[in-house]
């Protein structure tokens, strides 16, 4: 009976070691995924800031255009 318990204990220990190794691999993958998500989130926030600045610039150009009076067509005599 004692040998059976010893064999079972070795089997349990072996499986625990395997589980520990598998968990370590999972943890590495999880940490890498987490890093990618943080980088993607930072890039997304940066893009949002850039689009806001770009929208402001476009709006400024639109306002400038609206402030410029429309020009009249040149008389045909000046085009010759």
Order of alpha helices (4+ residues) and beta strands (2+ residues): alpha
